[in-house]
């Protein structure tokens, strides 16, 4: 089963610029030689906090675990990437996602990630509404495996409207969170 990992980092002060420089110079070349593909990387600012959102694809949870384990024992990874970035990061969140549609990178100047926090056992109806014919083209739609199995994630061009979908799923959703994302310089979605 394909697994996507959605990572969000909040940075101290101007830490994001330093992180991106280290990521491009050190991490990306090391990651390219291992399983797991970077699908996209985006910049966001939320309440004055600089963020970085990135999405990785693995063939399975086991492949993700093996790749992460391999990186943890790679001296170059740990000493030249991980150790320098730790003081830059104020918070980190990870969601393990199951894709419900093929990944379709849309080269939009601004994307929007929407998280639908669903009423228990209503995620499937939200996915169906998001993927219904005639709705906005999406880069991806996912159900969350962890940390909240009653959440659905949707990534689309921020210029497109979601109004009709919002009305059709109102009874299935407890809350909705949206964030505008601009592609990072090293994102494959550029």
Secondary structure, DSSP 8 states (H G I E B T S, - for coil): --EEEEEEEEESTTHHHHHHHHIIIIIHHHHHTSS-EEEEEEEEEETTEEEEEEEEEESSHHHHHHHHHHHHT-HHHIIIIIHHHHTTEEEEEEEEEEESS-------SSEEEEEEEESTT-HHHHHHHHTSTTS--EEEEEEEEES-TTEEEEEEETTS--HHHHHHTGGGEEEEEEEEEEE-TT-TT-
